């Protein structure tokens, strides 16, 4: 569960952490570029429980980052995709990955 104080803060960094904070949200967003169905997402992230994946997807949907589409089929099918707001995060996520790639080795920090 997220802390409502994060989402209502006057600090933009704190509000951003309210939306994207947590262990899995950025990983989920990165996987949504290729995998859309719940089962596919769960398969690609074996360390996350289905309950937590469901909660995180629901929070991302509430924040307008992810779109959920349920199909009236048997068996039921649900697909997730990034909204335009969520897609705007992809270049930022790429920059974060590039930033980490340039991280100094622990010996170089001293």
Backbone bond lengths (Angstrom), bond angles and torsions (degrees), N, CA, C in turn:
res aa  C-N    CA-C-N  psi(-1)  N-CA   C-N-CA  omega(-1)  CA-C   N-CA-C  phi
1 X - - - 1.451 - - 1.530 108.61 -
2 X 1.294 115.69 139.95 1.453 118.58 178.92 1.526 110.26 -90.75
3 X 1.303 113.88 157.91 1.451 121.74 -179.62 1.528 108.43 -87.38
4 X 1.318 117.38 120.54 1.468 122.01 -178.18 1.520 111.57 -60.03
5 X 1.333 117.73 -28.30 1.465 120.67 179.91 1.526 110.91 -62.27
6 X 1.333 117.31 -31.00 1.457 120.59 177.85 1.523 110.60 -66.24
7 X 1.299 116.58 -40.28 1.473 120.96 -175.07 1.528 112.76 -78.18
8 X 1.316 117.94 -18.98 1.459 120.57 -177.83 1.521 112.94 -109.13
9 X 1.305 117.75 4.56 1.464 121.91 -179.10 1.528 110.97 -64.29
10 X 1.316 115.99 155.81 1.463 120.43 175.09 1.526 111.23 -84.49
11 X 1.326 117.60 -9.57 1.467 122.48 179.10 1.533 109.42 -86.58
12 X 1.329 117.17 123.98 1.460 120.52 -176.73 1.528 112.23 -65.08
13 X 1.324 117.95 -33.94 1.474 120.38 178.20 1.530 109.34 -66.67
14 X 1.304 117.04 -41.97 1.460 121.10 179.17 1.525 110.75 -64.39
15 X 1.329 117.76 -43.09 1.475 121.03 177.84 1.524 110.72 -62.84
16 X 1.332 116.52 -40.66 1.472 120.32 178.15 1.526 110.05 -61.32
17 X 1.326 116.62 -42.83 1.465 119.75 178.14 1.531 110.82 -65.53
18 X 1.322 117.17 -29.45 1.457 120.16 175.62 1.514 112.16 -63.40
19 X 1.330 116.45 -33.74 1.468 121.21 179.78 1.526 110.95 -85.62
20 X 1.322 117.33 -45.33 1.468 120.99 -171.24 1.518 114.12 -104.72
21 X 1.332 116.93 -7.63 1.455 119.88 -177.73 1.513 112.01 -65.17
22 X 1.279 114.89 161.27 1.457 120.20 -179.19 1.512 110.05 112.88
23 X 1.284 114.64 164.61 1.457 121.86 -172.98 1.519 113.81 -71.68
24 X 1.329 118.37 -28.73 1.464 120.98 -166.66 1.516 116.28 -115.02
25 X 1.306 119.91 -17.42 1.463 120.81 -168.52 1.523 113.29 -60.85
26 X 1.321 118.86 -46.15 1.462 119.56 179.65 1.532 111.40 -66.68
27 X 1.322 116.55 -33.24 1.468 120.23 177.27 1.528 109.41 -67.28
28 X 1.318 117.25 -42.98 1.466 121.27 177.55 1.526 109.76 -60.13
29 X 1.320 116.56 -46.20 1.470 120.72 -179.72 1.521 110.25 -59.37
30 X 1.322 117.53 -43.14 1.470 119.84 -179.52 1.523 111.23 -65.61
31 X 1.327 117.90 -36.07 1.469 120.29 178.90 1.527 112.53 -73.96
32 X 1.317 117.36 -25.03 1.467 120.03 179.80 1.522 112.87 -69.98
33 X 1.315 118.05 -8.21 1.465 119.75 175.10 1.522 110.55 -73.72
34 X 1.342 117.55 -20.62 1.469 120.72 -177.26 1.524 113.69 -124.20
35 X 1.316 117.82 -32.70 1.464 121.86 -173.42 1.513 109.54 -119.02
36 X 1.318 116.15 129.63 1.455 119.59 -171.99 1.520 113.98 -113.84
37 X 1.299 117.95 -26.08 1.457 119.57 -176.54 1.518 110.70 -87.81
38 X 1.329 115.25 149.31 1.461 120.76 -177.02 1.527 111.12 -55.46
39 X 1.311 116.79 -46.50 1.464 120.56 -178.88 1.522 112.72 -61.08
40 X 1.331 116.35 -37.80 1.467 120.37 177.87 1.523 110.50 -66.01
41 X 1.327 115.96 -42.93 1.462 119.47 178.42 1.530 110.35 -62.33
42 X 1.320 116.66 -45.08 1.465 120.81 179.95 1.523 111.06 -61.68
43 X 1.311 116.80 -38.22 1.466 121.93 179.27 1.521 111.55 -66.13
44 X 1.323 117.48 -40.07 1.464 122.50 -177.90 1.523 111.99 -74.25
45 X 1.327 116.78 -18.15 1.465 121.10 -178.98 1.531 109.12 -126.35
46 X 1.326 117.29 72.73 1.467 119.78 -173.51 1.532 114.29 -66.76
47 X 1.312 118.44 -16.32 1.467 120.27 -178.30 1.527 113.21 -83.80
48 X 1.321 117.80 -12.82 1.466 121.28 179.40 1.533 108.66 -95.13
49 X 1.329 115.82 136.29 1.460 118.76 177.01 1.526 109.12 -74.24
50 X 1.308 116.11 156.36 1.462 120.03 178.75 1.522 111.27 -63.05
51 X 1.325 116.53 -33.90 1.466 121.09 178.44 1.529 110.22 -63.49
52 X 1.320 117.49 -47.84 1.457 121.07 -179.26 1.528 110.37 -66.76
53 X 1.342 117.12 -40.03 1.462 120.37 177.37 1.525 110.21 -59.08
54 X 1.309 116.88 -44.53 1.462 121.69 178.15 1.523 111.05 -60.68
55 X 1.341 117.12 -45.86 1.469 120.96 179.99 1.530 111.67 -62.34
56 X 1.329 116.03 -44.25 1.462 120.20 -178.14 1.529 110.71 -66.39
57 X 1.326 117.29 -41.92 1.466 120.64 177.36 1.526 110.75 -62.72
58 X 1.323 116.45 -39.81 1.466 120.29 179.55 1.533 110.21 -64.19
59 X 1.334 117.15 -42.78 1.462 119.91 178.51 1.535 111.12 -64.92
60 X 1.325 116.73 -41.59 1.464 119.94 178.55 1.529 110.65 -64.40
61 X 1.334 116.18 -35.48 1.472 119.75 176.60 1.530 110.49 -67.55
62 X 1.326 117.36 -43.48 1.470 121.11 179.13 1.523 111.62 -61.11
63 X 1.328 116.37 -32.10 1.459 121.11 -178.75 1.522 112.80 -88.56
64 X 1.326 117.64 2.67 1.457 121.26 175.39 1.521 114.87 79.74
65 X 1.332 117.45 14.87 1.462 121.78 -179.42 1.527 110.69 -88.00
66 X 1.329 116.23 -34.34 1.467 123.21 -174.73 1.525 109.49 -124.13
67 X 1.311 115.46 144.55 1.471 122.55 174.59 1.530 107.45 -109.45
68 X 1.318 115.79 134.80 1.471 122.05 177.89 1.510 108.02 -110.82
69 X 1.333 115.63 129.84 1.459 119.93 178.77 1.524 108.58 -126.78
70 X 1.328 115.29 117.68 1.464 121.25 179.37 1.526 108.49 -100.18
71 X 1.321 115.86 135.20 1.455 122.00 -179.87 1.523 109.00 -106.01
72 X 1.324 116.59 136.16 1.462 122.23 -179.62 1.521 108.84 -81.45
73 X 1.310 115.28 76.22 1.468 122.17 -179.15 1.518 108.96 -132.56
74 X 1.298 114.93 164.67 1.460 121.03 171.27 1.520 107.78 -119.83
75 X 1.290 119.74 122.36 1.455 126.70 -5.42 1.524 111.04 -69.10
76 X 1.344 115.60 157.69 1.467 119.18 -178.32 1.533 111.39 -59.73
77 X 1.319 115.06 145.17 1.466 120.43 179.40 1.519 107.75 -130.50
78 X 1.335 114.70 133.18 1.466 121.55 177.76 1.513 107.20 -128.04
79 X 1.322 115.87 132.76 1.460 121.24 176.73 1.519 109.10 -121.92
80 X 1.305 114.42 145.36 1.457 121.99 178.36 1.516 108.83 -117.35
81 X 1.316 115.96 147.34 1.460 120.80 175.50 1.522 108.19 -148.63
82 X 1.314 115.04 161.57 1.454 120.00 177.24 1.525 109.26 -81.19
83 X 1.309 116.05 136.91 1.460 121.34 172.75 1.533 106.83 -76.12
84 X 1.325 118.29 170.27 1.468 119.06 173.76 1.536 112.01 -55.40
85 X 1.327 116.49 -36.94 1.470 121.48 176.10 1.533 110.34 -61.56
86 X 1.335 116.77 -42.52 1.463 121.39 177.89 1.517 112.08 -69.38
87 X 1.326 117.26 -38.18 1.465 121.11 179.01 1.523 111.50 -64.02
88 X 1.326 117.11 -28.40 1.461 120.84 177.76 1.527 111.89 -64.77
89 X 1.330 116.86 -17.81 1.463 121.03 177.74 1.530 112.92 -77.86
90 X 1.310 118.42 -21.59 1.468 121.14 -173.06 1.524 113.35 -59.62
91 X 1.333 120.21 -46.68 1.470 118.63 177.14 1.531 112.27 -62.58
92 X 1.317 116.54 -34.26 1.461 120.62 178.69 1.522 109.65 -67.43
93 X 1.326 116.25 -41.81 1.464 121.19 178.21 1.530 110.54 -63.16
94 X 1.331 116.87 -40.16 1.470 120.57 176.30 1.522 110.73 -62.49
95 X 1.330 116.97 -40.31 1.463 120.58 178.49 1.528 111.24 -65.16
96 X 1.334 117.20 -38.44 1.460 120.02 176.73 1.528 111.26 -62.85
97 X 1.323 116.40 -41.25 1.466 120.46 177.97 1.528 110.84 -64.76
98 X 1.325 117.14 -41.27 1.466 121.36 177.83 1.524 110.12 -65.58
99 X 1.314 117.05 -39.80 1.461 121.32 177.75 1.525 110.22 -59.08
100 X 1.331 116.33 -44.75 1.459 119.63 -179.36 1.523 111.24 -67.09
101 X 1.306 117.61 -35.60 1.476 121.61 178.34 1.523 111.18 -60.75
102 X 1.316 117.01 -29.69 1.457 121.82 -178.76 1.529 112.50 -90.53
103 X 1.332 117.14 5.11 1.471 120.42 -177.54 1.523 110.31 -62.74
104 X 1.321 116.85 140.04 1.460 120.00 177.44 1.521 110.68 -69.62
105 X 1.299 116.34 151.49 1.458 119.89 176.05 1.521 108.09 -71.13
106 X 1.325 118.44 155.73 1.474 120.30 -177.22 1.536 112.12 -54.98
107 X 1.328 118.69 -36.42 1.466 120.45 -179.32 1.527 110.51 -67.26
108 X 1.337 118.18 -32.12 1.456 121.96 -178.58 1.516 112.64 -73.83
109 X 1.331 117.30 -20.61 1.451 121.41 -177.74 1.523 110.34 -72.23
110 X 1.328 117.87 -35.23 1.464 121.44 -176.96 1.449 112.52 -70.08
